[in-house]
């Protein structure tokens, strides 16, 4: 049986402002800045913030999908994430903390939804 591949594409380009990029995903465009402490403008979302947001968004969307699949009454999923790095070595995360808050389901259902996400 042939494997089916999913391909996700994004494009990024500099725009003549040091430390700034314009990024395109499908027909969506958004700015990502190098942080001010790294010499960039620091006015827009940074690459690390975009990365963290992608992880937390994946978490709440998967938990929501798992709840729908199980027929459980999840009314709200919230995820808060933080990545901890050394300022002298910002490319390497030392620690990532992700916390879920789920409403509308029992504590046992919430624990199972989060466990499914962790084991994905």
Secondary structure in CASP SS format (residue, H / E / C, confidence):
PFRMAT SS
TARGET T0000
AUTHOR 0000-0000-0000
METHOD secondary structure of the structure
MODEL  1
X C 1.00
X C 1.00
X C 1.00
X C 1.00
X C 1.00
X C 1.00
X C 1.00
X C 1.00
X C 1.00
X C 1.00
X E 1.00
X E 1.00
X E 1.00
X E 1.00
X C 1.00
X C 1.00
X C 1.00
X C 1.00
X C 1.00
X E 1.00
X E 1.00
X E 1.00
X E 1.00
X E 1.00
X E 1.00
X C 1.00
X C 1.00
X E 1.00
X E 1.00
X E 1.00
X E 1.00
X E 1.00
X E 1.00
X C 1.00
X C 1.00
X H 1.00
X H 1.00
X H 1.00
X C 1.00
X C 1.00
X C 1.00
X C 1.00
X C 1.00
X C 1.00
X C 1.00
X C 1.00
X H 1.00
X H 1.00
X H 1.00
X H 1.00
X H 1.00
X H 1.00
X H 1.00
X H 1.00
X H 1.00
X H 1.00
X H 1.00
X H 1.00
X H 1.00
X H 1.00
X H 1.00
X H 1.00
X H 1.00
X H 1.00
X H 1.00
X H 1.00
X H 1.00
X H 1.00
X H 1.00
X H 1.00
X C 1.00
X C 1.00
X C 1.00
X C 1.00
X C 1.00
X E 1.00
X E 1.00
X E 1.00
X E 1.00
X E 1.00
X E 1.00
X E 1.00
X E 1.00
X E 1.00
X E 1.00
X E 1.00
X C 1.00
X C 1.00
X E 1.00
X E 1.00
X E 1.00
X E 1.00
X E 1.00
X E 1.00
X E 1.00
X E 1.00
X E 1.00
X E 1.00
X E 1.00
X E 1.00
X E 1.00
X E 1.00
X E 1.00
X C 1.00
X C 1.00
X C 1.00
X H 1.00
X H 1.00
X H 1.00
X H 1.00
X H 1.00
X H 1.00
X H 1.00
X H 1.00
X H 1.00
X H 1.00
X H 1.00
X H 1.00
X C 1.00
X C 1.00
END
